[in-house]
Amino acid sequence: MMKNLIKNELFKLSHRTETKVLLIFAILVTIVLNFMNYYFSETNENSYKKQLKSMIKFDEDMKKSADNIEDKIYYYSDYEINQLKLKYPLISAETGYINQTISDLAEEMYRNQFTNGINSESYLEVKKEYEEALQKLENYDWKQDINEEIKANQEVIDVLSDTTSTSSSTQTEIDYYQEVIRVLNYRLKNNIPQDGSNASNTLDEYLESLQAYKMMNKNVVTHQDKIALMEVEKALNIGKYELDHDLIKDQGNSYTTIAEELLSVASGQGFMIMFVAIFIASMIIPTEFEKGTIKQLLVKPYTRTEILVSKIIATILYFIGYTIFFLVVNWIVVGIFAGFNTIKAPIIVYDFGSKTATQVGLIPELIKCFLLVLPRFLLTMFIANLFAIGSKSTVLAMFVGLSLNMSDFTMLQKPIAKFILSNCWDFNVFANGGISMNEYVTLTSSVIVVVVTTIVVLLLSNIVFKRKEIKNQ
């Protein structure tokens, strides 16, 4: 009996004009957003060149009107550096050298020019260094620079090690510089210059997290300190795992990967999936009242509870089917822009309890992320459905559902925060031993709030639907 009701509701949902429009809309939105993200991304060469030319023109105008030394230093050095960058591709060792070395020299040179004068010894010294760097740029050998860095870091290690007794702080410094050398050797081995590519940025981020961890106080006091420490440890251990397993590779100039986008969708980070969940839950009952088909349902040998349950189950099944469809659309569209091989990008997860990183498969991780965020989707649908039943208004129900998802009380550091639904319904924050940004929100309290709210909302929906007058429909 119920099976037939659910099949009927699924049939009606899939054949409604609104849901067909949603499917088309999802495809168009995915295409447009990915096109815009790709075109305006920092890795898009054409966009990069246009932006540079615009900045050069702006700097040229501002150089003439700058009325203080700091502004002059900035616009003169920025103008010169952007002119240099225009000669080289965005993702190149030359551009990396300009950003990391020449830009600092240009700023220092103009600082000395405008503060000490062009005849000052300091200006002439920096200018000579700057011109030597420009000559080096013309036939830039990034591997030579890396080897020099390795040598310099090894010298620091030798100095630190040349003591009668090595303290724990000294050993920490030695370990850090050894890891820097390890990263530099990894660059040489895998042909990864400091060029702004995804692989190069990953290596830089690893060293940044290593430096941050070295300087952090491990005896955390506040909840926010604990969160910050955990995030740094996560970045550090994931980076170390990628280095240990030789997973950091140059994937070209892609602005993202298919794996990243699919995980983003499955985790509920995109607007489209939530919008669909709210829309189908908001319109499934008001549409029956608007078209007068509710009376045809009620004359059949089904109780109102059975009718309501069938509609709720149908919306859940349709939503899951739509999510799978949306994942496939993203796979195809992102693959066109980023490359289909990016679906093979490694997925590394971090366990906060054991403080270890491991590589997982994309499909299991997609399923896990979706299941952990599913309570948010379901509760949003249930609440929107409750308001739709009570008001017979799709617009009001959608407004309530969207408002719930747009509200953010994470930073409300009060005991009452653990009772706020939007703080509790996404269990991805607790995945692998994670904790909430709010110190009062725990996994146990979140489960209780979600379960109780679900029961209350479904019971209220049933009560309101049973009492709903339909004689005038």
N, C-alpha and C positions, 0 to 999 in steps of 0.2 A: 504493500500500500504506500508506505513512505517513499519507497524507491521510485515508484511511478510519479509521485509528486515532485521529487527532486529532479527526475529526468525532464519533467514538464517545465519546471522553473529554469533549468539549464537551457532547454530549447528556446524558451522565450527570451532569456538573456542574450543568447548568441544570435538571435534573429532580430533584435531590436536595432533600429537605426542608430541610436546613441552609442551602443557598444561597437558597432561596425565603424562609426566615425572615430571612436577611441583608438581602434587598431590602426587606422590610417594616420591619425594624429600622432600616435607613438612613433611610427616609422618616420614621419616628417620631422618631428621634434628631434629625434635621435640623429638624423642626417644633418639638420641645420646646426645643432649644437656642436656636433663633432667637426663640421666644416669650419665653424667660427673658432672653436678651440684650436684646431690645427692651424688655421690661417693666421690667427693672432698669437699663437704660442711663441715662446722665446726661441724655439728651435726652427721656426719657419724662416728660411733664408730671405725670401722676398720681403716679408713683413719686417724683418730685421734691418734690411738695407734701407727701406723706406723710413723706418723709425730713426735710423742713424742720420739720414739726410735732413730730416725734420729737426733733429736735435742740433745738428751743425748750424743750421740756419738760425735757430733760436739762440744758440751760444754766441754766434756772430753778432746778432742784434744786441744781446745783453752785454757783450764786451764793451760796446760803445757807451752804454748808459750806466754801467756799474760805478757807484759812487763811494765804495769803501774797499779796503784792501782785500778782505775775505771774499767778497763777491768777485773781484777781479781775478784773484787766484783761482777760484772755482771755474769761472767761465772761460778763462784763457786756457787752463789745463784741460778742461773738458772738451773744448773745441779742438785742441790739438790731438787728444787721444781718440776722439770720434773720427777725425780725419784719417788717422792711422788704421782704425778698425775697418773703415770702409774698403780698404785694400785687400782684406782677408776674409775668408768664410767665417761665419759665426762659430761653427764647431771646427776649430783648428788649433794647433799648438801655438801658432803665432798670436792668435787672439788671446789665448790663455796667458802668454808671456806679456802681452800688452796690459792685460788686466792685473796681473800679479806683480809686475816689476816696473814697467815703463810708466804706468799711470801714477805710481807713487813718486817716481823721479820727476815727472812733469810737474806735479803739484809742488814738490820741494823746490824745483828750479824757479817757478814763478813766485813762490813765497819769498825766496831770496832776492829775486829781481825787484819785487814791489816793496820790500822792507829794507834791503841793504843796498840796492842799486846794481846796475849791470857791470860795474867795474869792481865790485866787491870780490874778495877772494872766495867767499863761500858760494857766491853765485857762479863764478867761473869754474869752480871745482865740481859743482853739481851739473852744470851745463856740459862739461866734458864727459861726465859719467853718463848723462842722458844721451849724448851723441854716440858714445860707444855702444849703448844699448840699442840704438837705432841701427847701427851698423851690424850688430849681432842679429837683429831681427831679419835683415835682408837674406841671410842664409842660416836661419835658425835651426840649431840641432838640439832638440829637446832632450834627447838621451844624454847628451853631454851635461846638460844642466842637472838632470836626475842623478847622474854619477857624482857630480860635484856635491849635491845635497847629501848623498849617501856618505861621502867622505867626511863632510862637515859634521854630520850627526854621529859618525863613528868616533871622531875626535872628541866630541862632547862626552860620549860614553867612556872613552879612555881616561879623560880627566876625572870624571866622577868615580871611576873604578880605582883610580890611583890613590887610594886612601888606606890607612892601616886598618880601619874598621868601617864597614858600610852600614849606615843607619837605615831604618825602614823607609824614611823619606827619600834618601839617596837612591835606594834600590827601586823605589817607585819611579823616580826620574829616569833611571837606567832602563827600566822596563818600557817606559814610554818611548824613549828614543830608539830602542830596539824595534818597537812596533812601527815607528815611523819609517825606519830602514826597511822593514818587511813590506810595507805598503809601496815604497819607492821601487823595491825589487819586483814587486808584483806588477807595477806599471811597465817596467822594462820587459818582463817576461811575456806579458799579454798585450804589449804594444798600446798602452793607454796613456797618452800624454795628458798634461793638465789643460784640456781643451774645452771644458764645459759640456762634454758629452755625459750621457746618463751614467756610464761606468765611472768616469772621472769624478763626477759629483758624488757618487756613492762612496768612493774611496775618501774623498774630502770629508764627507759627513761622518764617516767612521772615525777619522782622526779628530774631528771636532767633538764627537761624543766621548772619545777617549780623554781628550784634554779636559772636557767639562767634568767627567767622572773623577779625574785626578784631583780637581780643585774642590769638589763638593764635600760638604760635611756629611759623613755617613751616619752620624748619630742624630737622625732626624727628630724634630720635636713636634712640628705641626703636621696636620694631614696633608696640606698642600706641599710641604717639603717631601713627604713620603711619596706623593704622586710624582713630583719632579724627579726624585731619585730613581723611581721605578721606570719612568720613561727613558731616562738616560741609560740605565742598565739594559733596557730592552733594545735600544738602538745600538748600544755597544756590543751586546751578545749576538744580535742578528748580523751586524757587520763582521764580527769575528767569524761567525759560522760561514758566511759567504766567502770570506778570505780562505778559511781552512779548506773549503770544498771547491775552491776555484770556480765560483758561480758568478763573479762580477765580470760581465762581458759587455763589449760595445754592441748595442743593438741598433746602431744607426742614430738618426736624428728624431726618432719617434717621440712625440710629446707625451705619450702614455703607452700602456700595453693593454691587450685584450683582457689579460688576467686581472689587472688592476680595475678596469671598468666593470667587469662582471662581478667582482667581489664588492665593489661599491654599490651596484644595483642590489645584490643579494643582501647586503647589510642595511638596506633601507635608506641609503644616503641620498638617493635621487628623489626629486619631487614627483616624477611621473607615476611611479608605482603607488605611492601614497595617495595621489590624486585619484587614481583609478579605484583604489580600495574604498575611498570615501564616496566617490560618485556612484558606484554600483550599489553600495549599502544604502545610500541616501535616496535612490530613485526606485528601488525595486517594489516598495509598497505604495508610495504616493502615485506612481504611474497606474497602479491598479484602481485607485480611487478616481484619478483623472479620467480614465477610459471607461470606468464603470464595470470593469471586469471582475472586481472584487466580489460582486454578488454571484457571479457564475461559479466562483471558487467555493463560496460558503454554502451553496445549495448541494454541493457534492458531499459524499459521505465521509468527510474529514472534519476533525475538530479544528478549532482555531489554533490550538497549540501545534498540531501537526502541520498546518499550513505555514505558521510562522517558522517552525523549525526547518521545514523543507526550504523555505526562502533563505534562511540564514546559511544552511549547509550549501545551497546552490551558489550563493554569493562567495562563500569561502572557496569552493571548488573552481568557480570561474576565475576568482582572483589568482589562485595558484597557477591555473592554466595560462592566464594573462602574463604572470611573472615569467613563466618559462618562455612564452612567446617573446617577451621583451628582452630576455637574456639572449635569445637567438638573434634578434634584430641588432642588439648591441654588438654581438660577436661579429656579425657580417659588416656592419657599418664601421666600427672601430678597426676591423681588419683591413678595410679598404684604405683608411687613412694612416694607420700605424703599422700595418703589415700583419698578415695572418700568422707569421711565425712568433709574434709576441705573445701568443697564447701559451707558449712554452716557457715563458718567464717564470723563474722559480718562485714558489710561494713559501716564505719562511715565517713560521709562527714562534712566538716566545712564551714559555711557561714561567710565570712569575714565581710559582712555588719552588720549582727546582732550579730556576735561573738558567735554563738551557733553551737553545733554539734548535728547531728541527724543520726539515723540509717536508711539506705535505702536498698531496695531490689537489688539483684545482677543484674537481667535482666534489670530493668530501668536504672541502673547506667552504664551497658555495652552499652546500646543504646545511652545514653547521651554522654558518652566518645567518642564513634565512630562517632556520628554526629558532635561533636565539632572538631574532627581531620579530618573529611571528606574533608574539603576544601584543606588541605595539599595533601591528596591522589589525589583528582580530578585535582588540578593544576599541580601536578607532571605528571599525566597522560596526561593532555592536552599539556603541554610543550614538553614532550617526543614525543607525537604524531605529534606535529608541526615539530620537527626536523626530525622525521621519514619520514614525507611527503616530506620535502624539500630535504633531502639527500638520501632517499630510503635505509638508512642504519640503521639496528636494533642496531648495536654496538654503533654508534655515539649517537643515541637517548637515549640508556641506559646510556651511559657515562654522558650525560647532566643531565638526571634525577637523577642519583646517586650523581653527583657533587652538585646539588642543595640541596639535603638532607643531605649531609655531611658538607656543609658550615655552619658556626656558627658565626653570627655577633651580638650576644646578648650583648656582652660586649663593643660594639662600642657605647659609650655614646655621640653620636653626633645627631643633628636634622635629618640628612640624614638617620639614622637608621630606622625611621618609614616608609621609602619607600622601605626598603629591604624585599623582599618577605618572606624569611625564618624566619624573625622576626614576621611575621603577620599571617601566614596561619594556625597555630594551636591554636584554640580558647579554648583549655582546660586550658590555663593559666589564662583565664578570668572567668572560671567557678566559680560560687558561690561568685562573687564579688572580685575575685583575680586580681592581676595586673601583668604586664610583668616585667621581670628582667631589661628591658631597660626603662629608665624613659621617653623616647620620644615616646614609642610605647603604644598606647591606644586602647581600643576596637573599638572606632569610626574610628580611622585612619586605623586600621587593616581591618575592613569591607570594607572601601573605596578601599584600595590597592588590596584586594582579588577580589572584584567585578570588578574593572577596569581591572586588569590583566587578569581575566577570559574572559571578553568580548574581549579584544585586542587579546589574544592568539587564541580564537575560530574564530574570524574574519580573522586573518592572516592565520590560518589553512585552512579556506574555500577558501580564495583568492589563496593561493599557490596550493591547490588541484585542483582548477578550471583551473589554468594555466599550470598545469603539463603536459608536453608532454609525450604521451604514444605510439606514432607510432612505436618506435623502440623496444617496449617491446615484 
